[in-house]
């Protein structure tokens, strides 16, 4: 059985990964949000409405790439369920392959310049698909964790729980949830900051950090909830 400390570390590491990948994609690929679909909707709408600029094909294609990542993860989980085996490691492996595609295509595309070439386009789509798979894993397999790539809901829940704690209306469950959300949000923010500096220092090679995190997670024990569902 996983301890609360283990789950907290797991959630923080995945939150760090999401913030890191999203920020690196934003800096490297002309404001592309790989993990933040809401942000891409806004940027697409602005580019469509602004007659002074051509709508970005990369941003238009990032949404279907994200959807494909979600769909691939869902089909992989469904296959594992039919076979009666845990699905967490296969989905981590899917994310790892897609992130490696993001990193390799990005490195080959450097220097990116002022326009999106074919390799830079491929890098962005791999990144969006990877974070689609990441988001699907949170919904399907890691429900014991706070969401690791959608911070708006996390911050809202954290503030609600913090207010209840301050007014003396929080029980042990609320306090535990408050800590779970806090560490995920903090890790996401740290990942954002470190990715910005890392990309400026070494370019797309900076993606070796989230790749290493996924390699580590491949060796972690399966979540109890996943093992029970698969059984």
C-alpha positions as CSV (number, residue, x, y, z in Angstrom):
1,X,0.0,0.0,0.0
2,X,1.3,3.4,-0.9
3,X,1.9,5.9,2.0
4,X,0.6,9.4,1.9
5,X,4.2,10.6,1.6
6,X,4.8,8.4,-1.4
7,X,1.6,9.7,-3.1
8,X,2.6,13.3,-2.3
9,X,6.0,12.7,-4.0
10,X,4.3,11.0,-6.9
11,X,1.9,13.9,-7.5
12,X,4.6,16.5,-7.0
13,X,6.9,14.9,-9.5
14,X,4.2,14.6,-12.2
15,X,3.1,18.2,-11.5
16,X,6.7,19.3,-11.9
17,X,6.8,17.4,-15.2
18,X,3.7,19.0,-16.6
19,X,4.7,22.5,-15.7
20,X,8.2,21.9,-17.1
21,X,7.0,20.6,-20.5
22,X,4.3,23.2,-20.9
23,X,6.7,26.1,-20.2
24,X,9.4,24.7,-22.5
25,X,7.0,24.3,-25.3
26,X,5.7,27.9,-24.8
27,X,9.2,29.4,-24.9
28,X,10.5,27.2,-27.7
29,X,7.5,27.0,-30.0
30,X,6.0,30.5,-30.3
31,X,3.7,30.4,-27.4
32,X,2.4,26.8,-27.8
33,X,0.8,25.3,-24.6
34,X,1.4,21.6,-24.8
35,X,-0.5,20.8,-21.6
36,X,-2.9,23.7,-21.4
37,X,-5.8,23.4,-23.9
38,X,-7.6,26.4,-22.6
39,X,-4.6,28.6,-23.3
40,X,-4.3,27.3,-26.9
41,X,-8.0,28.1,-27.5
42,X,-7.3,31.7,-26.5
43,X,-4.2,32.0,-28.7
44,X,-6.0,30.4,-31.7
45,X,-8.9,32.8,-31.3
46,X,-6.6,35.8,-31.1
47,X,-4.6,34.7,-34.2
48,X,-7.8,34.2,-36.2
49,X,-9.2,37.6,-35.2
50,X,-6.0,39.5,-35.8
51,X,-5.7,40.2,-39.5
52,X,-2.1,41.4,-39.0
53,X,-0.9,37.8,-38.5
54,X,-1.4,34.4,-40.1
55,X,-3.2,31.8,-37.9
56,X,-0.6,29.4,-36.5
57,X,-0.9,25.9,-38.0
58,X,1.0,24.5,-35.1
59,X,-1.5,25.9,-32.6
60,X,-4.4,24.7,-34.7
61,X,-3.0,21.2,-34.9
62,X,-2.0,21.0,-31.2
63,X,-5.6,20.4,-30.1
64,X,-6.1,17.3,-32.3
65,X,-2.7,16.1,-31.3
66,X,-3.6,16.4,-27.7
67,X,-6.9,14.5,-28.4
68,X,-4.9,11.8,-30.1
69,X,-2.7,11.5,-27.0
70,X,-5.8,11.1,-24.8
71,X,-7.3,8.6,-27.1
72,X,-4.1,6.5,-27.4
73,X,-3.9,6.4,-23.6
74,X,-7.6,5.4,-23.2
75,X,-7.2,2.6,-25.7
76,X,-4.1,1.4,-24.0
77,X,-5.8,1.3,-20.6
78,X,-8.8,-0.5,-22.1
79,X,-6.5,-3.1,-23.6
80,X,-4.7,-3.6,-20.3
81,X,-8.0,-4.0,-18.5
82,X,-9.2,-6.6,-20.9
83,X,-6.0,-8.6,-20.4
84,X,-6.2,-8.1,-16.6
85,X,-2.9,-6.4,-16.2
86,X,-2.0,-3.0,-14.6
87,X,-2.0,-0.1,-17.1
88,X,0.1,2.5,-15.3
89,X,3.5,1.5,-16.7
90,X,2.3,1.1,-20.3
91,X,0.8,4.6,-20.2
92,X,4.0,6.0,-18.7
93,X,5.9,4.3,-21.5
94,X,3.6,5.9,-24.1
95,X,4.3,9.4,-22.5
96,X,8.0,8.6,-22.6
97,X,8.0,7.7,-26.3
98,X,6.1,10.9,-27.2
99,X,8.3,13.1,-25.0
100,X,11.4,11.6,-26.6
101,X,9.9,12.5,-30.0
102,X,9.4,16.0,-28.7
103,X,13.0,16.2,-27.6
104,X,14.6,14.6,-30.7
105,X,12.6,16.6,-33.2
106,X,13.2,19.8,-31.2
107,X,17.0,19.2,-31.1
108,X,17.0,18.5,-34.9
109,X,15.0,21.7,-35.5
110,X,17.4,23.9,-33.7
111,X,17.8,26.8,-34.2
112,X,14.0,27.2,-34.6
113,X,14.2,30.7,-35.9
114,X,11.2,32.9,-36.6
115,X,9.0,30.4,-38.4
116,X,7.7,26.9,-37.7
117,X,9.5,24.3,-39.9
118,X,8.5,20.7,-40.3
119,X,10.7,19.4,-37.5
120,X,9.6,22.2,-35.1
121,X,6.0,21.3,-36.0
122,X,6.6,17.7,-35.3
123,X,8.2,18.6,-32.0
124,X,5.2,20.6,-30.9
125,X,2.7,17.9,-31.9
126,X,4.7,15.2,-30.1
127,X,4.7,17.4,-27.0
128,X,0.9,18.0,-27.2
129,X,0.2,14.3,-27.7
130,X,2.5,13.5,-24.7
131,X,0.6,15.8,-22.4
132,X,-2.7,14.5,-23.7
133,X,-1.6,11.0,-22.6
134,X,-0.4,12.6,-19.3
135,X,-3.8,14.2,-18.7
136,X,-5.6,10.9,-19.5
137,X,-3.4,9.0,-17.1
138,X,-4.5,11.4,-14.3
139,X,-8.2,10.8,-15.1
140,X,-8.0,7.1,-15.7
141,X,-5.3,5.7,-13.4
142,X,-4.1,8.3,-10.9
143,X,-7.3,9.5,-9.4
144,X,-5.7,9.3,-5.9
145,X,-3.6,12.3,-6.9
146,X,-4.4,15.9,-7.4
147,X,-4.6,16.7,-11.2
148,X,-1.1,17.4,-12.3
149,X,-1.6,19.5,-15.4
150,X,-4.7,21.6,-14.7
151,X,-3.8,24.1,-12.0
152,X,-7.0,26.3,-12.2
153,X,-9.1,23.7,-10.5
154,X,-6.3,22.8,-8.1
155,X,-5.8,26.4,-7.0
156,X,-9.6,26.8,-6.5
157,X,-9.8,23.7,-4.4
158,X,-6.8,24.7,-2.4
159,X,-8.2,28.1,-1.6
160,X,-11.6,26.6,-0.6
161,X,-9.9,24.1,1.8
162,X,-7.5,26.8,3.2
163,X,-10.5,29.1,4.0
164,X,-12.3,26.2,5.7
165,X,-9.2,25.4,7.7
166,X,-8.8,29.0,8.8
167,X,-12.4,29.2,9.9
168,X,-12.1,26.0,11.8
169,X,-14.5,23.9,9.6
170,X,-11.9,21.5,8.2
171,X,-11.6,17.9,9.2
172,X,-8.7,15.5,8.7
173,X,-9.8,14.7,5.2
174,X,-9.8,18.4,4.2
175,X,-6.4,19.0,5.7
176,X,-5.0,16.0,3.9
177,X,-6.5,17.2,0.6
178,X,-5.1,20.6,1.2
179,X,-1.6,19.3,1.5
180,X,-2.0,17.1,-1.6
181,X,-3.1,20.0,-3.8
182,X,-0.5,22.4,-2.3
183,X,2.5,20.3,-3.1
184,X,1.3,19.6,-6.7
185,X,0.8,23.3,-7.4
186,X,4.1,24.2,-5.9
187,X,5.9,21.5,-7.9
188,X,4.2,22.7,-11.1
189,X,5.3,26.3,-10.5
190,X,8.9,25.1,-9.8
191,X,8.9,23.1,-13.0
192,X,7.7,26.2,-15.0
193,X,10.6,28.2,-13.6
194,X,13.3,25.6,-14.1
195,X,12.2,24.9,-17.6
196,X,12.5,28.5,-18.6
197,X,16.1,28.7,-17.4
198,X,17.0,25.2,-18.7
199,X,15.7,25.9,-22.2
200,X,17.7,29.2,-22.4
201,X,20.8,27.3,-21.3
202,X,20.7,24.1,-23.4
203,X,17.6,24.3,-25.7
204,X,15.5,21.2,-26.3
205,X,18.1,19.0,-24.6
206,X,16.5,20.4,-21.4
207,X,13.6,17.9,-22.0
208,X,16.0,15.2,-20.6
209,X,14.6,16.2,-17.1
210,X,11.0,15.1,-17.7
211,X,12.3,12.1,-19.7
212,X,14.3,11.1,-16.6
213,X,11.2,11.6,-14.3
214,X,9.2,9.2,-16.5
215,X,12.0,6.6,-16.5
216,X,11.9,6.8,-12.7
217,X,8.1,6.3,-12.6
218,X,8.4,3.2,-14.8
219,X,10.0,1.6,-11.8
220,X,7.6,2.8,-9.2
221,X,5.0,0.3,-7.8
222,X,1.6,0.3,-9.4
223,X,-1.1,2.4,-7.6
224,X,-3.3,0.3,-5.4
225,X,-6.4,1.6,-7.1
226,X,-5.1,0.6,-10.5
227,X,-4.1,-2.9,-9.3
228,X,-7.6,-3.5,-7.9
229,X,-9.3,-2.3,-11.1
230,X,-7.1,-4.5,-13.3
231,X,-7.8,-7.5,-11.1
